Amino acid sequence: MEVWLNGQQLAGETRGATLQEILEDMVVRKMGNDATMSEVRINGVPYNLQDMGPANLMGRDGITRLEVETLSSRKVALHFLANAEAFLDPITDSVLRVAELFRVADEREASQHYLHILDSLQLLLQTLDMSRQTLNLDFQRVSWKGQSAEDRLNRLATLVQDMLTAQETQDWVLLADVLQYDLAPELQGWREHVPALREQALS
């Protein structure tokens, strides 16, 4: 298997039996502390969870060429703040759609989309926290309708736990309520916070 990092082929054997393990090994041994993966290509095709499946289930035998591109944490944070609406709007649309599916008892289809929402929310939380640390942002200074960005970040983390609890008890009505009446407004609130955070980062 050929492994390329930022256009340079890596010498030596990479460790790991799955794509996830290989990427984790690269983070530890090949990438600097300030580098964040911006793109992963498998056999020339950009990695896509929906089409290719989870990284922890993709064995290395099916990978002949792995290409990884990275950006500095600062560039990733600035890119996120500049394009946050394009990330938040599709999540919000999915949240409302999945809530409706749970209400009409289409649990199988709803659950499939729900897992993607969880992945997106975890990525959002990580990116927000990374942006705060990398750009030295003061989330307490930025507020909208009486809520600071810090409060909203904590609220978002709490809602993820509420969603997981409802999922574990298979209370689909409660999960639909959390998605529609709690999570969707929180995501909309972040759309209002982002411009102020972007302005703070560039000041």
VMD Tcl script that draws the C-alpha trace (Angstrom):
set ca {
  {0.00 0.00 0.00}
  {1.28 3.43 -0.96}
  {0.77 6.14 1.64}
  {1.08 9.82 0.72}
  {1.01 12.77 3.10}
  {0.62 16.25 1.62}
  {1.91 15.08 -1.75}
  {4.94 13.22 -0.37}
  {5.12 9.43 -0.33}
  {5.92 8.08 3.11}
  {8.73 5.59 3.46}
  {8.38 2.54 5.68}
  {5.42 0.45 6.76}
  {2.32 2.05 8.22}
  {0.74 0.40 11.24}
  {-2.86 -0.67 11.60}
  {-5.27 -3.25 10.22}
  {-8.05 -0.78 9.35}
  {-8.24 2.68 7.84}
  {-9.01 4.17 11.24}
  {-5.98 2.51 12.85}
  {-3.72 3.62 9.99}
  {-4.91 7.23 10.24}
  {-4.48 7.20 14.02}
  {-0.93 5.90 13.56}
  {-0.20 8.68 11.07}
  {-1.47 11.29 13.52}
  {0.89 10.01 16.22}
  {4.00 9.31 14.15}
  {3.84 11.40 10.99}
  {1.78 14.54 11.60}
  {2.70 17.51 13.76}
  {0.64 18.64 16.72}
  {-0.72 21.58 14.69}
  {-1.90 19.51 11.72}
  {-5.50 18.50 11.06}
  {-6.64 16.14 8.32}
  {-8.50 18.05 5.63}
  {-8.97 15.27 3.08}
  {-8.49 11.51 2.86}
  {-8.49 9.74 -0.50}
  {-8.76 5.97 -0.92}
  {-7.46 4.65 -4.23}
  {-7.85 8.13 -5.70}
  {-11.42 8.65 -4.42}
  {-12.22 11.06 -1.54}
  {-13.27 9.07 1.52}
  {-17.00 9.26 2.16}
  {-18.60 7.60 5.17}
  {-21.96 7.09 3.51}
  {-20.56 5.38 0.40}
  {-17.48 3.64 1.83}
  {-18.62 2.76 5.33}
  {-16.99 3.42 8.71}
  {-13.21 3.76 8.76}
  {-12.91 1.18 11.53}
  {-14.48 -1.45 9.24}
  {-12.37 -0.75 6.16}
  {-9.50 -3.24 6.09}
  {-6.09 -2.26 4.72}
  {-6.27 -5.07 2.14}
  {-8.71 -3.03 0.08}
  {-6.47 0.05 0.04}
  {-3.74 0.24 -2.57}
  {-3.14 4.00 -2.29}
  {-3.93 6.21 0.70}
  {-3.55 9.97 0.34}
  {-3.91 12.35 3.27}
  {-3.90 16.14 3.09}
  {-3.56 18.28 6.19}
  {-4.00 21.91 7.16}
  {-2.76 23.80 10.19}
  {-5.28 24.03 13.01}
  {-5.47 27.79 12.49}
  {-6.39 27.42 8.81}
  {-9.00 24.81 9.66}
  {-10.53 27.06 12.31}
  {-10.62 30.10 10.02}
  {-12.08 28.03 7.19}
  {-14.81 26.73 9.50}
  {-15.75 30.22 10.71}
  {-15.83 31.48 7.12}
  {-18.06 28.62 5.93}
  {-19.96 27.58 9.07}
  {-23.37 28.27 7.52}
  {-22.68 25.74 4.78}
  {-21.99 23.16 7.50}
  {-24.79 24.09 9.91}
  {-27.67 24.43 7.44}
  {-27.53 20.83 6.10}
  {-27.34 19.49 9.67}
  {-30.38 21.54 10.67}
  {-32.33 20.29 7.64}
  {-31.39 16.70 8.50}
  {-32.40 17.18 12.14}
  {-35.89 18.35 11.16}
  {-36.28 15.58 8.58}
  {-35.22 12.85 11.03}
  {-37.53 14.22 13.72}
  {-40.43 13.87 11.30}
  {-39.39 10.30 10.40}
  {-39.36 9.31 14.07}
  {-42.84 10.84 14.49}
  {-44.31 8.77 11.66}
  {-42.67 5.64 13.15}
  {-40.25 5.11 10.27}
  {-37.61 4.08 12.79}
  {-35.30 2.19 10.43}
  {-34.76 5.03 7.99}
  {-34.71 7.60 10.80}
  {-32.02 5.68 12.68}
  {-29.73 5.58 9.65}
  {-29.86 9.35 9.20}
  {-29.72 9.89 12.95}
  {-26.29 8.24 13.14}
  {-24.97 10.70 10.56}
  {-26.37 13.57 12.65}
  {-24.51 12.29 15.71}
  {-21.27 12.12 13.73}
  {-21.81 15.66 12.44}
  {-22.56 16.97 15.93}
  {-19.44 15.40 17.39}
  {-17.40 16.97 14.59}
  {-19.08 20.33 15.23}
  {-18.28 20.20 18.95}
  {-14.67 19.27 18.27}
  {-14.26 21.99 15.64}
  {-15.80 24.67 17.85}
  {-13.55 23.76 20.76}
  {-10.50 23.56 18.51}
  {-11.33 26.95 16.99}
  {-11.67 28.49 20.44}
  {-8.28 27.18 21.55}
  {-6.37 27.75 18.30}
  {-7.66 31.28 17.68}
  {-7.81 32.20 21.38}
  {-11.48 33.13 21.10}
  {-13.44 34.39 24.10}
  {-16.78 32.58 23.86}
  {-18.10 34.52 26.87}
  {-17.81 37.82 24.98}
  {-20.03 36.71 22.11}
  {-23.75 36.55 22.90}
  {-27.05 36.35 21.04}
  {-30.49 36.67 22.66}
  {-28.90 36.61 26.10}
  {-26.87 33.44 25.55}
  {-23.10 33.44 25.26}
  {-21.31 31.16 22.83}
  {-19.87 29.40 25.90}
  {-23.35 28.69 27.25}
  {-24.49 27.49 23.85}
  {-21.50 25.16 23.50}
  {-22.31 23.56 26.86}
  {-25.97 23.35 25.88}
  {-25.08 21.58 22.64}
  {-23.02 18.99 24.51}
  {-25.92 18.43 26.92}
  {-28.37 17.93 24.05}
  {-26.15 15.25 22.52}
  {-26.32 13.38 25.84}
  {-30.11 13.83 25.95}
  {-30.34 12.38 22.45}
  {-28.22 9.37 23.40}
  {-30.38 8.74 26.49}
  {-33.58 8.85 24.44}
  {-31.98 6.50 21.90}
  {-30.95 3.99 24.60}
  {-34.51 3.88 26.01}
  {-35.96 3.81 22.46}
  {-38.18 6.76 23.30}
  {-38.56 7.94 19.71}
  {-41.17 10.59 20.52}
  {-38.84 12.19 23.06}
  {-35.94 11.97 20.62}
  {-38.05 13.67 17.94}
  {-38.93 16.44 20.41}
  {-35.28 17.00 21.35}
  {-34.29 17.14 17.69}
  {-37.06 19.49 16.57}
  {-37.60 21.78 19.55}
  {-34.15 21.86 21.17}
  {-31.39 20.93 18.75}
  {-32.65 22.72 15.63}
  {-32.97 26.11 17.44}
  {-29.50 25.63 18.96}
  {-27.97 25.10 15.53}
  {-29.78 28.20 14.29}
  {-28.30 30.08 17.23}
  {-24.81 29.10 16.16}
  {-25.47 30.65 12.75}
  {-25.98 33.93 14.60}
  {-22.87 33.51 16.76}
  {-20.43 32.63 14.00}
  {-20.11 36.11 12.37}
  {-19.12 37.64 15.73}
  {-16.63 34.84 16.37}
  {-15.19 35.35 12.90}
  {-14.85 39.08 13.53}
  {-13.12 38.40 16.85}
  {-10.69 35.97 15.20}
  {-9.68 38.50 12.53}
  {-9.39 41.49 14.85}
}
mol new
graphics top color blue
foreach p $ca { graphics top sphere $p radius 0.5 }
foreach p [lrange $ca 0 end-1] q [lrange $ca 1 end] { graphics top cylinder $p $q radius 0.2 }
display resetview
